């Protein structure tokens, strides 16, 4: 069997793909570039393609289907970059490759601590040998209520990590977890979340129903000085509303590993480019907002997991075995 791998990073994925390809008996076509109509022909003869976060539109999916592709796997947990409806209509099976929750959970706690302690400004001052302390007074977690939206694997791990800090923890999820309840964490409605939380951390997949769940209206219901952490998906937050909230002082700080409209931006060297993302430029300029480029997942364990499981998913699909990674 043959698998065409797109967006294959030469510095951390290539050797691993080659090693596991030999181990699993899979012939691999490794392409460093994102999939597009020009390089789609590389997939001719491959039933499966292996991608990252590139937008897979209906048109692009059809090009691959016409080349005989039947299976699309993404080396990510989220798959909102794939037009699932179009894939189904084209007879394409879509799969993901979830990694362990600890990396993102660790990163979330780091961003949360950096935000409440104003670490971005502290580091900026230290870099220019400004050792004054006015304006960088922080807060302590023991005095705060932290709200977790989404109690899947990552959200539950964040709750466990935060349990040792002495903060009050509340949570929201459409499907409440018995494990979370047994730990003593209180589930609340979203309206109660907005009213009670000093810090809100997002850990939910992006859907059409929750897009811009943090918006002008919901921000107005939050505590003054609320801090927002997002290591999930950028479009959960209305960027314009977030900016307005920061400018007004309603939002006291933010730690953002994801932003809206990051496709074709993150993971590329764009330092000499004029970026078509004005909101990102504004957010990066605030002294109380830390922005990183969708890095929370990126650990050695994660890279090995997603490469291995994406290939195993392809192998199981071709061999007709039960595949735990199929999403449709």
Secondary structure as the mmCIF struct_conf table of DSSP 4:
data_model
#
loop_
_struct_conf.conf_type_id
_struct_conf.id
_struct_conf.beg_label_comp_id
_struct_conf.beg_label_asym_id
_struct_conf.beg_label_seq_id
_struct_conf.end_label_comp_id
_struct_conf.end_label_asym_id
_struct_conf.end_label_seq_id
STRN STRN1 UNK A 2 UNK A 5
BEND BEND1 UNK A 7 UNK A 7
TURN_TY1_P TURN_TY1_P1 UNK A 10 UNK A 13
HELX_RH_AL_P HELX_RH_AL_P1 UNK A 14 UNK A 24
TURN_TY1_P TURN_TY1_P2 UNK A 25 UNK A 25
STRN STRN2 UNK A 27 UNK A 30
BEND BEND2 UNK A 32 UNK A 33
HELX_LH_PP_P HELX_LH_PP_P1 UNK A 34 UNK A 35
TURN_TY1_P TURN_TY1_P3 UNK A 37 UNK A 39
HELX_RH_3T_P HELX_RH_3T_P1 UNK A 40 UNK A 43
TURN_TY1_P TURN_TY1_P4 UNK A 44 UNK A 45
BEND BEND3 UNK A 47 UNK A 47
STRN STRN3 UNK A 48 UNK A 51
BEND BEND4 UNK A 53 UNK A 53
STRN STRN4 UNK A 56 UNK A 56
HELX_RH_AL_P HELX_RH_AL_P2 UNK A 58 UNK A 66
TURN_TY1_P TURN_TY1_P5 UNK A 67 UNK A 68
STRN STRN5 UNK A 71 UNK A 74
BEND BEND5 UNK A 75 UNK A 77
TURN_TY1_P TURN_TY1_P6 UNK A 80 UNK A 81
STRN STRN6 UNK A 82 UNK A 82
HELX_RH_AL_P HELX_RH_AL_P3 UNK A 84 UNK A 89
TURN_TY1_P TURN_TY1_P7 UNK A 90 UNK A 91
STRN STRN7 UNK A 93 UNK A 95
HELX_LH_PP_P HELX_LH_PP_P2 UNK A 98 UNK A 100
BEND BEND6 UNK A 101 UNK A 101
HELX_RH_AL_P HELX_RH_AL_P4 UNK A 102 UNK A 116
TURN_TY1_P TURN_TY1_P8 UNK A 117 UNK A 118
HELX_RH_AL_P HELX_RH_AL_P5 UNK A 119 UNK A 127
TURN_TY1_P TURN_TY1_P9 UNK A 128 UNK A 129
TURN_TY1_P TURN_TY1_P10 UNK A 134 UNK A 135
HELX_RH_3T_P HELX_RH_3T_P2 UNK A 141 UNK A 143
STRN STRN8 UNK A 145 UNK A 149
BEND BEND7 UNK A 152 UNK A 152
HELX_RH_AL_P HELX_RH_AL_P6 UNK A 153 UNK A 162
HELX_RH_3T_P HELX_RH_3T_P3 UNK A 163 UNK A 165
TURN_TY1_P TURN_TY1_P11 UNK A 166 UNK A 166
STRN STRN9 UNK A 168 UNK A 172
BEND BEND8 UNK A 174 UNK A 175
HELX_RH_AL_P HELX_RH_AL_P7 UNK A 178 UNK A 182
TURN_TY1_P TURN_TY1_P12 UNK A 183 UNK A 184
HELX_LH_PP_P HELX_LH_PP_P3 UNK A 185 UNK A 185
STRN STRN10 UNK A 186 UNK A 187
HELX_RH_AL_P HELX_RH_AL_P8 UNK A 190 UNK A 196
BEND BEND9 UNK A 198 UNK A 198
STRN STRN11 UNK A 199 UNK A 202
TURN_TY1_P TURN_TY1_P13 UNK A 208 UNK A 212
STRN STRN12 UNK A 214 UNK A 214
BEND BEND10 UNK A 215 UNK A 215
HELX_RH_AL_P HELX_RH_AL_P9 UNK A 216 UNK A 220
TURN_TY1_P TURN_TY1_P14 UNK A 221 UNK A 221
BEND BEND11 UNK A 222 UNK A 222
HELX_LH_PP_P HELX_LH_PP_P4 UNK A 223 UNK A 223
TURN_TY1_P TURN_TY1_P15 UNK A 224 UNK A 225
STRN STRN13 UNK A 226 UNK A 230
BEND BEND12 UNK A 232 UNK A 232
HELX_RH_3T_P HELX_RH_3T_P4 UNK A 234 UNK A 236
STRN STRN14 UNK A 237 UNK A 237
HELX_RH_AL_P HELX_RH_AL_P10 UNK A 239 UNK A 248
TURN_TY1_P TURN_TY1_P16 UNK A 249 UNK A 249
BEND BEND13 UNK A 250 UNK A 250
STRN STRN15 UNK A 251 UNK A 256
BEND BEND14 UNK A 257 UNK A 257
TURN_TY1_P TURN_TY1_P17 UNK A 260 UNK A 261
TURN_TY1_P TURN_TY1_P18 UNK A 263 UNK A 267
BEND BEND15 UNK A 268 UNK A 268
TURN_TY1_P TURN_TY1_P19 UNK A 271 UNK A 272
BEND BEND16 UNK A 273 UNK A 273
BEND BEND17 UNK A 276 UNK A 276
HELX_RH_AL_P HELX_RH_AL_P11 UNK A 278 UNK A 285
TURN_TY1_P TURN_TY1_P20 UNK A 287 UNK A 288
STRN STRN16 UNK A 289 UNK A 291
BEND BEND18 UNK A 294 UNK A 294
TURN_TY1_P TURN_TY1_P21 UNK A 296 UNK A 297
BEND BEND19 UNK A 299 UNK A 299
HELX_RH_AL_P HELX_RH_AL_P12 UNK A 300 UNK A 319
TURN_TY1_P TURN_TY1_P22 UNK A 320 UNK A 320
TURN_TY1_P TURN_TY1_P23 UNK A 324 UNK A 325
STRN STRN17 UNK A 326 UNK A 326
#
